[in-house]
Amino acid sequence: MFRLILPFLFCLCATISPAQDRAAVERQFQDWLWQDVWPQARAKGVSRRTMKQAFAGVTLNWDLPDLVPPGQQPQARKKQRQAEFGSPGRYFNKNAVQGATAVGRKMARRHADTLARVEAQTGVPARILLAIWGRESGYGQVAIPHDAFQVLGTKGFMSTRSEYFTDELIAALQIAEAGHAPGRGMKSSWAGALGQPQFMPSSFLTFATDGDGDGRADIWGSTADTLASIGNYLHRHGWVEGRDWGFEVRVPDTLSCALEGPDQGRPIRDWTALGVTRVSGRPFPDHELPAEGYLMMPAGRHGPAFIVTPNFYVLKDYNTSDLYALFVGHVGDRIQYGVGDFSGRWGKVGGLYRSDIASMQRALEQQGHDVGGADGLPGFKTRRSIGRWQEATGRAPTCFPEAGMKAHLVP
């Protein structure tokens, strides 16, 4: 699913030559719809009537990113107008956090019965349902601007991931055939994510739920359906009822930040034995002590630290970002418990482009480290690999990419 939008270093752009006949490409698009897409949709139970209604008056959207018109090759264009990564703390913009919290509390009161019902059915706490709803669509108040069929059709016909988007287009046609979307009101993001929970069409077919009993899963207009669908998604991805998502902690200087990651878990009581304590001063709940927890330091030593539970990684199944999952858990806690800002402060790290980080990742790979791929993104495998390299070379481990490292890592 598509929620966290980062400014990419490389943009694959559709460079259209002035001489290119867009009208001819539009005709090719219509041919593709009926010669390629329609047979696949028909095999999935989509009627010709639904197909015609979905694409009545629809033309290509040439303003979408990552387009490759017929006969052209994608062109990489370097964009370095701003640093790709500063402090991860930018994700926790004060206005965004406070706004999501304030509106979330109002929605908790307004939809208390629905939230209680979904929590009872799925085991997912109401505060988590609210925080995801708020992050995805501003509690249903943010406009979802695009025609889903135009977006998915354009991207299926001429994007860098055409096969993926063609499959999603056919799933969207199945949704329309089943009558879930309100007429021509199947609205999506620029990437084709649908409705208030921002499900891709294939996820809709698997996880969308009728929460108000009217026979439809209307994630565009129904709050009950939206909350039930979010709850069902998390439940089906393994949410553990009764466990928290995580706790902000203090990590002793003597404990390596390279112990981060979901593959280095240990019982929470073992973390306490190593000197890890909650920033609140309270002990960990008794029922959490024998259960597994994982060290999570999204900015290495330059920011807050957490012991997270398997539920944190269920949140990452919704959006594959540590910061997204952390935002959801934090805002949920603020809504229900009235907690304040993180105790740990986000350091002023950054000033690196993704190309800088990718070059460091490749250098670490050459030394035998598993960085999770040289993609320019400082995930937990990259963070802890940096920490291990720092420890091995006599440096103070910070477990986060810094500008001065490049000269030592990259020949």
TIVEX-387754 format. One record per residue: x, z, y of N, C-alpha, C, O in turn; residue in one letter. Coordinates in steps of 0.02 Angstrom, whole numbers, plus 50000, padded with zeros to 5 digits. Each point is the difference from the previous one (the first is absolute). Layout:
<volos>
XZYXZYXZYXZYA ...
</volos>
This chain:
<volos>
500425000049941499585000050059500445000050062500595001849998M 499094996150058500414998750059499775004750056499474999050030F 500945005949983499825004650053500585001150047499924999150061R 500665002849913500575001450043500334993450019500274996549957L 499715001750107500274993650022500655001450038500005003050053I 500564994749919500655000850031500234993550030499824994749975L 500575005550079500254993850030500564997149957500555002849998P 499324991849966500474997349953500584996650035499924996950053F 500675003849917500594996850027499974992549992500184996250045L 499605001649897499954992949988499264998049998499615003249966F 500224991750070499314997750002499994992949973500344995650025C 499255003349923499924993249974499424996850039499425001849990L 500744993850052499514997450047499844992749986500414996349975C 498985001850041499804993149992500224996150062499695000450053A 500844995949940500254995950056499684993149994500194995949958T 499325003050084499614993949995500284994850048500065001250060I 500124993249913500264994750043499424997050041499444999449975S 500704998850087499474997250042499674994049969499414998550013P 500974998049945499734993949971499545001449941499654995549976A 500375010650000499615001449941499254999550015499775002450052Q 499874994649904499284999050009499635005949968499895000249940D 499915004650103499655005849972499334998049970499775003249952R 499934991850074499364997849972500094997849927499575001249958A 501004995650028500134997949931500115006049955499795000049943A 500555005150084500115006149961499335003549987499905002749945V 499664997350104499345003049990499624996449944499675003249959E 500404990250038499674996349946500305001849932499655000749950R 501015000250049500325002149938499765007049980499915001449940Q 499985002850109499735006749987499324999749966499875003449951F 499694992450076499334999449970500054997149929499645002249956Q 500804993050034500104997349933500245005449952499785000549943D 500695003650082500275005449958499465005049981499975002349943W 499594999350105499475004849986499564997649943499835003949955L 499994989850046499514997649951500324997349937499684999849947W 500944998150057500324997449940500405005349961500064999749939Q 500215005250098500415005149968499655006749995499985003049946D 499744999450110499725006750001499325000249965499875004549960V 499704990750054499325000149974499985000449924499615004049974W 500774992049989499975000749927500205007049975499715002649952P 500795000450081500195006849980499465005150017499865004549961Q 499834994750097499475004650020499394999249954499705005049980A 500124988950004499444998849955500115003349933499535002649970R 501084997250006500165003249935499935007550004499925003349948A 500094999650113499915007250009499285001850017499855005750017K 499704989449978499295001450012499764998950070499445002050017G 500964994850025499804998750069499574993750002500184994949969V 499265005450066499564994250006500244995350054500365002050046S 499424991849949500174995150052499705002150067500304998950053R 499115004149945499685002350061500435005250036500084999750061R 500205005049901500435005150030500624996850029500225001850055T 500074993549909500604996650024499864996450066500405000450046M 499054996149957499834996250061499875004750058500224998650056K 499425006949932499875004750054500655003250025500085001050061Q 500375000549893500625003350020500424995750046500325002550046A 499684990949943500444995650038499634995450049500294995250025F 499095006449988499634996150050500325000850068500015005550028A 500254989149999500315000150067500695003150003500275000850054G 500015001049889500665003349999500564994850005500004995149963V 500465006150082500604995850007500615004449992499945006249997T 500644990749999500625003849993500145004250062499854997950056L 500435007949933500225004250056500754999250007500395003049963N 499824992950084500704998350009500405005650032500614999450006W 499065005950016500355005450034500245005549952500355004650021D 499474994949915500215005149953500754999449985500284994550006L 500045011049976500724999749985500144997249931499554999549958P 501064998550031500264997949935499664993849972499884999549940D 499974995750104499684993949977500524994549989500494999550036L 499384996549913500434994349984499554993949990499744999049945V 500164996950107499574994249993500244995249946500605000049985P 498964996149987500194995249948500594995750021500014997350056P 500485002049900500574995750013500555003250039500524996950013G 499395009550005500525003550038500295005649958499705002349952Q 500905000050068500335005649969499975006050047500024999250061Q 499935006949911500025005850044500665000550035500534998549972P 499455003550091500605000750039500095007250021499545003050028Q 501044999849957500155006850020500245000150072500464996450019A 499225007850020500205000650070500155007350014499575004349992R 501034997050030500225006850011499695002750064500044996850053K 499665009149942499715003250058500355006750010499945004549958K 500434996250096500345006250012499865002350072500455002050037Q 498924997649982499825002250067499995007550004500065002850055R 499865000749888500015007250001500275002449933500004996449951Q 500245009850048500255002949938499435000749951499455002150018A 500684996149920499495000549948499845007349986499415001749989E 501105002650009499885006949982500295004650053500604999750014F 498995004550014500235005850037499855006049957500034999649939G 499825005950092499815005849962499354998849964499534997350029S 500435004749907499344999749966499465003950036499414999049989P 500815005550055499525003950038499544995850044499475002450021G 500734991449994499564995750040499334998949966499504998850033R 500495001749901499384999149963499505005550017499404999249993Y 500875006650028499575005850014499905000850075500085005450028F 499734989150002499845000050071499505005650015499495000749966N 500675003250085499595005950015499274998350012499565003449975K 500324991350063499304998150014499644997849936499415001549991N 500954994849965499694997749938499825005949955499465000249972A 501005004550022499885005849957499435004350028499545001949963V 500494999650101499495004350030499324996550001499485003249989Q 500524990350024499364996450000499694999749932499405001149992G 501014997549957499734999749932499745006849978499515000449963A 500815004950060499795006849982499335001750034499545002449968T 500424996450097499405001850038499394996349974499475003049989A 500594990450002499434996149976499855001949927499425000249980V 501105001149982499905001949930499595006349993499595000549955G 500525004450088499605006149998499274998750015499555002949969R 500324992650079499314998250015499684996549940499425001549982K 500954994049986499744996449943499905004849940499544998949959M 500885006250036499925004949946499335003550006499665001349950A 500135000250111499355003350010499434995049991499505001649968R 500584992550058499474995049998499854997749929499424998849984R 501095000749975499924997349933500155005149945500244998349947H 499615008050069500185005449954499694999149931500345001149949A 499034996950047499684999349935500314994549959500145000849940D 499994993450092500314994549964500705001849977500194998649943T 500205004650100500685002049982500005004949942500404999449954L 499135005450047499975004949946499824996649934500265001749947A 499284993550056499804996449939500584996049971500125000149940R 500244996250103500564996049976500565004549973500314998449949V 499825007250085500515004549975499815002849932500435000549956E 498945001250034499785002549935500064994749945500155001649943A 499724992250075500024994649951500714997949982500134998149943Q 500335002250105500674997149990500565005149997500544998649974T 499345007450053500525005050004500474999150059500475003850009G 499394991150032500434998750059499725004050059499414999350016V 501005004950016499755004150056499734995950057500244994650015P 499245008250017499684996550056500504998450055499964994850032A 500525009749980500474998950055500434993949987500204996650047R 499955001949889500404994149983499584993750009500244994950026I 499135005349953499554994350010499954998450074500044994250020L 499895010950021499934999050072500644997050030499974995450040L 500605007349940500624997750030500144992749984500244996350043A 499615001649895500094992949983499504995750039500194994850028I 499205007349975499494996350038500224999350073499944994650029W 500325010849999500224999750069500604995450010500034996350049G 500445004049904500604995850007499844992649991500294995850034R 499265002749921499854993049985499584996650054500144994350017E 499365009150008499544996650045499735004450056499474998750027S 500905006749990499775004350054499315002849986499585000250045G 500305001849892499355002749979499444994950011499455001750019Y 500724992049968499514994750006499884997650071499564995950012G 500835006750036499884998250070500444994350025499884997250053Q 500625001049908500444994550020499714993549973499824999549941V 500134995650102499724993549980500444996649948500625000250005A 499064996849946500354996149949499874992750019499454997549988I 501044999050040499844994050040499934993449963499684995550027P 500615003849915500084993349971499484998449947499745004349965H 500114989250031499594997449945500434999949938500514996549997D 499295007449952500425000749941500124993349965500544998849974A 498964996850026500084993649965500474995450038500364996149969F 499645004350097500474996050037500715002549988500464996049989Q 499645010650014500675002849989500254998449930500554997349992V 499055004349957500234999149932500054992649982500454998049963L 499104997950065500054992949988500634997050030500344996149968G 499805005950095500604997550033500635002049962500444995949987T 499595010549995500605002549967500064997449928500554998949975K 498885000049993500034997149933500234992750002500344997749955G 499474998850097500174992950006500714998950023500344995549975F 499905008550073500664998550028500375006350024500185000450059M 499925004349896500415005750018500595000549952500044996349951S 500415008250064500585001149957499815003549936500415000549954T 498985002050041499765003449939499324997049980499515003649990R 500474989850005499374996649991499645001949936499395000649999S 500985000349946499675001749937499655006750004499435000749977E 500915004250052499705006650009499364999650041499485002849981Y 500554993850076499424999750044499444995749971499415001250015F 500754993949945499474996149966499625004549952499394999649997T 500975004549966499665004749955499555004850039499455001649979D 500805000850079499605004550041499394996450029499475003050007E 500614990750010499444996050025499454999649947499415000850016L 500774997849923499504999549946499675006849990499395000249988I 500985005350017499705006649995499505001150056499475003049990A 500704994750071499535000650056499364996149988499455002350018A 500604991949951499414996149983499575003749949499394999750002L 500935003849951499635004049952499625005650034499445001649982Q 500875001450069499675005350038499384997350035499475003149999I 500604991050032499444996950033499454998349951499415001050014A 500774996449928499514998249949499595006049978499404999549987E 500935006450009499665006149980499575003050055499625004749988A 500444992750073499585002350055500235006350034499595003350033G 501044998649960500245006250030500104999350075499855004650038H 500414989749984500144999150071499374998150038499574996649973A 500385005750089499404998550040500004992950027500254998750055P 499474996749908499964993050021500684997150013500455000649959G 499634996150101500664997350018500445005550030500494998450035R 499355007849952500365005550031500575002749959500175005950007G 500134990049949500575002449962500614999650045500344994950003M 499805010650032500545000250049500625003149969499965004349957K 500624993450067500635002349972500525000650055499894998050057S 500685004949924500594999950043500314993149998499764995649965S 500785003550072500364993549999500304998749932500184994349984W 499885010949975500294999149933499484999749945500174999449941A 499185000850078499474999449951499755006549972499604999949953G 500615005950075499765006549976499305001250028499874998850059A 499685003649899499295000250015499755006850022500195005249972L 499374994750077499595005750016500375006250024500594999750017G 499055005949984500275006250027500555003049958500465003150028Q 499534996349906500575002549961500594995249996500545001849976P 499364992050048500524994949999500244998549928500595000349985Q 498934998149972500144997849932500134992549999499634996250033F 500875001649931500044993049984499424998449952499775004449964M 499994989450036499414998449959500075002049926499525002449971P 501064996650000500085002049929499935007549992499735002349949S 500505001650100499905007349997499275001850009499755004649969S 499904991650074499285001150008499654999449933499605004249981F 500554990549982499664998849936500125005649951499585001349957L 500985002150048500185005249953499775006950024499805004149959T 500244997350106499915006850023499425001350048499805005750009F 499924989150021499455001050048499405002949964499854998249944A 499815006550090499475003949968499395000350045500065000550061T 499364999349908499365001050036499905007550009499825003549953D 500294998950108499945007150012499335002250025499865006050002G 499714989450019499345001950027499424997749957499425001050019D 500734996049924499474998449951499584994050016499454999349973G 500794996250071499594994150016500194993949959499744994650011D 500725006349941500184994549955500564995750025500204995249966G 500075006250093500564996250028500575004650016499905006050013R 500704991349987500595003850023500194997150068500454995850006A 499215006550046500094997350067500535004150036499845004850035D 500784993249958500555003650033500094997950072500455002450034I 499124993249991500024998050070499545004450042500185002150054W 499224999349921499515003450040499775006749975499665003650037G 500524998349902499745006349971500565005249995500514998949966S 499395006750069500495005449995500025002849930500545001549974T 498884999349994499985002849932500384995649951500375002549958A 499534991050048500364995449955500755000150014500404999749953D 499785000750110500715000250019500345006149970500534999549969T 499185006450042500315006249975500015000349924500495002249971L 498974995549998499984999949927500524995349972500305001549948A 499824992950085500494995149976500715002750007500414999049956S 499745004350100500665003050009500115005349946500545000349969I 498965003950021500065005249949500104997149930500405002549962G 499234992350022500064996949935500694996949990500305000549947N 499964996450106500674997049996500525005449983500404999149955Y 499595006450081500505005249989499905003449932500495001449965L 498894999750016499865003049935500264995649944500325002449953H 499544991250052500214995449947500774999149999500284997949949R 500055003750105500724999550002500335006749981500625000650004H 498995004249976500295006049970500025006250043500405004549987G 499184995950065499995006050041499895006149956499545000149959W 500885005150049499965006149960499585005150038500225002750050V 499194998649925499555004750033500315007050001500285002249950E 499675001150107500255006850005500715000650026500215005450019G 500164989049983500675000250027500014997450072499604995750018R 500865006850021500094997750068500384993449998500214997849947D 499904999250112500424994050004500735001950010500454996449978W 499675009450055500695002050013500035005550053499505002150027G 501125000149986500135005650045500634998650041500504997849972F 499475003550094500624999550038500455005949982499775005649994E 500874993049999500475005149976500644999950041500144995450038V 500245009949952500695000250024500464999249940499925003249949R 500564992250059500484998649946500685002750021500264998150052V 500035006549909500655002850019500534994550007499974994949966P 500515006350078500544995250009500394999049936500314994849989D 499685010249968500384999649937499654995849947500304998449948T 499074999850064499634995949952500024992750020499854998350057L 500354997449898500114993050016499354996450016499505000649964S 500514995650091499424995850016499944994249952499494996649998C 501035002149963499994994649950499585001849939499954996049953A 499755010050046499555001949946499294997450011499555001649962L 500364994450090499344997450016499764995049948500414996549969E 498935003150022499714994649960499545002449945500085005549974G 499424990450009499525001949948500295000149930499685002449954P 500934995050037500325000349935500495005849994500375000549951D 499635004050099500435005849998499585006450009500235004950031Q 499174995049942499555005650008500215005949957500374999349951G 499385006550068500105006249962499455004850020499694999250052R 500175005849907499485004950019500145002850069500575001250018P 498904999950019500085002550069500365006750000500375001550047I 499535002549902500365006449998500754999049996500395004150024R 499834990249947500714998649997500274998150069500575001650017D 499024994850023500214998550068500085006550040500465000750040W 499085004049949500065006350037500645003749979500325003350041T 499854996349895500615003249976500624997050032500515003350006A 499444990450015500564996750034500005001450075500434997550036L 499105006549988499995002050070499514996250043500005001050061G 499594994749910499514996350039499425004650016499725003249955V 500094997250109499455004350021499524996150044500194995150031T 499195007149971499504996950044500155002050073500205005650014R 499694989650031500135001550071499505005050027500145003450050V 499294997149919499485004850022500205007249986499715004650028S 500784996449927500185006749980499585002649942500175005149970G 499294991350013499585002149944500314997649935500354995049999R 499515008549946500254997649936499604993949977499444998850024P 500844997449930499614994649970499425003149960500085005449972F 499344991350026499455002649960500215001149927500404996149973P 499355009249997500195001749932499904994249951500414998949956D 499044997550052499854994649952500474994150008500054995749956H 500295003950102500474994450010500695001549971500374995349985E 499805011050007500695001849981500234996949934500574997549998L 499025002549949500254996949938499934992449999500264996749954P 499405000550095499884992850001500584996350033500395003050038A 499664990549947500564996150025499934998450073499454998550024E 501105001850012500034998050069500624995850012500464999949959G 499554996550097500534995250014500235000850072499595001050045Y 501064998849965500275000350067499884993350035500124994749972L 499635005650090499874994050039500255001250071499765004550035M 500734991449986500315000750066500004993150032500504996449996M 498955001650037499934993150024500504997950053500104994150011P 500225010750022500534998450047500665003349980500445001050041A 499635000749895500585003649978500065006650036499505003550010G 501104998350009500105006250037499804999550073500075004850038R 499674989549982499814999050070499255001150013499744997850050H 499925005749905499285001050010499745005349953500385003249964G 498964997850036499695005049957500124998449926500114994349981P 499865010949978500074999349928499385002849966499655004250027A 500224993349913499385001849965500135000749925500444996649972F 499195007849997499914999849928499304997049989499505002950020I 500484991449947499364996549990499825000249926500425001349956V 498954997550031499725000249932499844992949977500074995350039T 499725003949899499804993249978499464997050044499944993850004P 499655010250029499484997250043500294996350059499684995350025N 500915006549998500324996250054500114992849978499914995450040F 500285003749898500144993349975499364996249984500004993849995Y 499445009749996499354996749996499834997150069499744994550005V 500405009350047499904997450068500434993850012499804995450035L 500805004649937500434994150007499744994149961500164994350016K 499435006949933499684994449966499504996550047499884994049994D 499855009750053499544997150049500384995850051499774994750021Y 500825007749998500444996450045500715002149985500165005950002N 500264989349981500665001649972500505002150054500544997150006T 499295007950032500435002550053500015007649997499475003249999S 501134999750000500065007350005499655002650062499665005149999D 500444991450057499735002350064499244999750001499685004350028L 500044990549941499274999649996499725006049962499555003450023Y 500734997849917499765005649959500085006650036499575004449996A 500994996450039500125006150038499515000850057499755005550013L 500104989050021499515000250055499325002249974499685004250030F 500114992949915499345001649972499975007449981499525003450017V 500994999049947500005007049980500005004650060499655005150001G 500764993350049500075004250059499355000150041499775005450020H 499944988849993499384999950039499445003549962499605003550030V 500384995649904499505003549960500065007650008499505003550007G 501124999049991500115007250008499805002350070499735005550008D 500404990450042499815001850068499245000350007499735004450033R 499934990949935499274999850004499705006449969499575003250030I 500674998649911499685005649964500295006850018499635004950007Q 501034995450000500325006650008500235001550070500195005650015Y 499794989550029500215001150069500755000950009500215003250048G 500194994149906500735000750006500244996050060499664995450024V 500935006450000500294996550058500494994749978499984997549944G 500475000850102500504994949986500495002449946500035006049985D 500334989449986500535001949954500495004650034500134999550060F 500145005149901500515004550027500664996350010500335000950051S 499864995049901500604996150007499924994650053499464997150007G 501075001650029499974995050054500324993549977500505000049965R 499194994550055500274993449983500594998550045499955000350061W 500624998149908500594998450038499984993050031499604995849980G 500845003250068500034993450033500474995549962500554998350022K 499214999649919500404995449960499704993050008499434999350020V 500964995749965499754993250004500504995450033500605000949993G 499144994250042500434995050031500274994949950500484996550014G 499205003149928500224995449947499474994749987499405001550002L 500824992549986499564994749977499965000149924500445002849967Y 499054994150006499954999849927500604996549969500205001749944R 500084993550091500604996749974500585004849993500404999449953S 499665005450094500535005049996499915004349938500475001249962D 498915001250028499875004349943500094996149935500265002749951I 499514991150047500074995949940500744999049982500175000249941A 500254998850108500714999149985500305006449972500424999849955S 499365005950070500235006449972499745000949929500365002549957M 499034995650032499725000549933500394995849950500145002249944Q 500044991750076500384995749955500695003049985500244999649944R 500065003450107500655003249989499945006049953500435001049957A 499045002850049499885005649955499874997649929500225003049951L 499404991550043499884997149934500664998049966500095001049940E 500364996150099500654998049972500405005949975500444999349957Q 499415006650070500345006149978499635003349942500205005449977Q 499254991550000499645002749943499395004150016499705002849954G 500104997550109499425004050019499354995949990500004993950008H 499475009549973499334997049996499645001550065499755005650010D 500224989550035499685001050065499274997650001499675000450051V 500094997249892499314997649997499924992950027499434997950014G 501114998549994499974993250026500254999650071499875004550041G 500504990249975500294999150067499484996750045500074994250018A 499425009650001499454997350039500015002350073499554998250038D 500955005649981500035002450069499545005850015499935001950058G 499765001049891499545005650009500325006349971500195000049941L 499875005350097500345006049976499545004549959499825005550023P 499994992349917499605004149955500415005549969500595000850015G 499085003249942500345005949974500634998249960500485003850001F 499514990649963500604998249962500594998250045500575001549985K 499274995350071500534998650049500245006450033500605001050008T 498935003350011500195006250034500475004249956500515002550023R 499294998449915500425004349957500654996649981500515003349989R 499494990050006500634996549986500495001050057500605000949989S 499144998950072500435001450058500285007149995500595001150013I 498985003749969500235006849993500545000749947500495003650010G 499434993149933500505000349947500664996850022500545002549985R 499414991950052500604996950026500355004650050500615000649999W 499005002650044500295004650048500365005849965500555001950019Q 499125000849930500315005649963500644997849966500505003650000E 499484990449970500594997549963500594998550045500575000049977A 499294998650086500544998150046500175005750049500344998950050T 499415007149935500195005750041499635000650066500225003850044G 499234992749963499615000350062499435005049991499785001449945R 499995001250111499415004449998499394995849983499854995350036A 499805006249910499444995749979499395000850047499765005550012P 500014988850013499404999850041499434996249967499425000850018T 500754994849934499504996349962499554995750043499404999649989C 500904997150060499624995350041500494995150031500545001950021F 499274991649982500464995050029500145001350074499545001350039P 501094998349979500215001050069500484994450019500344997249958E 499685001450106500384994250024500735000249980500294994949982A 500015011050021500715000649986500194998849928500584998949985G 498935001249970500154999249928500194992849983500384998849954M 499354996550083500084993049982500744998049996500214996449955K 500185005950094500714998250003500375002749939500494996949978A 499305008849994500335002949942499764997249934500365000049951H 499024997550049499714997549938500104992549991500124997649944L 499834998750111499994992749995500684997350022500215001250056V 500134995049900500664997350018499964995450061500504997350022P 
</volos>
